Amino acid sequence: MHLNLKRILYSRYVDLIQRSVITESGKKIKYIFKKQNNDNNLMVVFSAFSDPPAKFNYIRTLKNLKTNKLFILDEWGRSDYPGVYYLGEHGDYSLKEEIIKFINHIVSDIGSNCQISTLGSSKGGWCALYYGMRLSANTIIAGTPQYYLGNYLDCEFHQKTFNIMTGDDIGKDKDTLNNLLPELIANYKNKIIIYLHFSDSEHTYFSHIKNLYEDLVNNDNFHVVADIQHYRSHGDVGEYFSTFVKEVLKLS
């Protein structure tokens, strides 16, 4: 089948299966929930940055995973610059609490013994780590995530996203974003398994991943399994991470 036709059919398939819910504060959350009967596990998948429109990630990678799967779309921000790390806009980061409420609602439908895993790469990897810890997940699978979020966004390439997310006090917001994940890791008390994929040869290694990896392994509550690759472009993470995910989850 022609590649463009495959993409069109896949896009239509995603449109058919996606749903949306309006939160108490009026925010719309778009998602895909694939129910697996008689299963008490939930895999929550967060999306990376993409060319507009915003896209779900790793649906095909996880197609053979026989568990409950929840894919959440991050399309907040501007239509031409979608994605705010599921946190919020204009210095109001209350969206993150709405995301946690929504996931917990899905968890309650699955059952009281539901075991949560989170997954994502790049932006989605940061979210898998942050929300995985906030949700007391059992397992996190993260690919080449950022660590100091304010520093990462306050650059030419992501400046518009940074401006969308921050409020009037840009310096304060930058510090807030920088500290979200480091403070959570430093104070985390529960046991958790983290599968961390990254490259030691791409541009975010020394500015983000090196310190992230050190902080994780220095906290005895984290059991870290590292997959260290050597690709040079951050844009290659999706391909390498998909392979890693299939290995971790034993998928064909």
Disulfide bonds with the S-S distance in Angstrom:
none
